[in-house]
Amino acid sequence: MPADYIQTIQRNPFPNPQTEREELLSILWGLKVLVPATWLLEVSELRDIVQWQIEKVREAPEFSKGHMTDEAKLAYREYNEWRNKRNS
């Protein structure tokens, strides 16, 4: 991966949010949550997602540490195996 891409991932995309949408996306970034196609969501929907994620982290602190479920680990492992077969 290019170094610029990795640095972009590590930095908050909205360090000084100007709108409520940017502020909500900044909160999600801080929680390490990726929501695809956020530009299609209404701000109220985005607000609900942020609230849900905050509650999820509060109830299960392991989620704030990048916790992956067994199902997600299995899916990731299967994807890597498929990718390696495709590239060989």
C-alpha positions in Angstrom: 0.0 0.0 0.0 1.3 3.5 -0.8 2.5 5.4 2.3 0.2 8.3 1.5 -2.9 6.0 1.7 -1.8 4.6 5.0 -1.2 8.0 6.5 -4.6 9.2 5.3 -6.3 6.2 7.1 -4.4 7.1 10.3 -5.5 10.7 10.3 -9.0 12.0 11.1 -10.5 13.1 7.8 -12.3 15.9 9.6 -10.0 17.3 12.3 -12.0 20.6 12.4 -15.5 19.7 11.4 -17.5 22.5 9.8 -20.9 20.8 9.6 -22.9 18.4 11.7 -22.3 15.7 9.1 -18.5 16.2 9.3 -18.7 16.1 13.1 -20.7 12.8 13.1 -18.2 11.3 10.6 -15.3 12.4 12.8 -17.0 10.7 15.8 -17.4 7.5 13.8 -13.8 7.7 12.7 -12.8 8.0 16.4 -14.8 4.9 17.2 -13.1 3.1 14.3 -16.4 2.5 12.5 -16.7 2.6 8.7 -20.1 3.3 7.2 -20.2 2.9 3.5 -21.9 5.6 1.3 -22.4 8.1 4.1 -23.0 10.8 1.5 -26.3 9.0 0.7 -27.5 9.1 4.3 -29.6 11.9 5.8 -28.0 13.6 8.8 -30.7 12.2 11.1 -29.8 8.6 10.0 -26.2 9.3 10.5 -27.0 10.7 14.0 -28.8 7.4 14.8 -25.9 5.3 13.6 -23.4 7.4 15.8 -25.7 7.0 18.8 -26.0 3.3 18.2 -22.3 2.8 17.9 -21.6 4.9 21.1 -24.1 2.7 23.0 -22.5 -0.5 21.5 -19.0 0.6 22.7 -20.4 1.6 26.1 -22.1 -1.8 26.6 -19.2 -3.9 25.2 -15.9 -2.1 25.6 -14.1 -4.8 23.5 -15.6 -3.1 20.4 -13.5 0.0 21.1 -10.4 -2.2 20.8 -11.2 -3.4 17.3 -12.9 -6.6 18.4 -13.8 -8.9 15.6 -16.4 -11.6 16.0 -15.6 -15.2 15.1 -17.9 -14.9 12.1 -15.9 -11.9 10.8 -12.6 -13.6 11.4 -13.8 -16.7 9.4 -15.1 -14.5 6.6 -11.8 -12.6 6.5 -9.8 -15.8 6.4 -12.0 -17.2 3.6 -11.5 -14.0 1.6 -7.7 -14.1 2.0 -7.7 -17.7 0.8 -9.8 -16.8 -2.2 -7.6 -13.8 -3.0 -4.5 -15.9 -2.7 -5.9 -18.6 -5.1 -7.0 -16.0 -7.6 -3.5 -14.3 -7.6 -1.5 -17.5 -8.0 
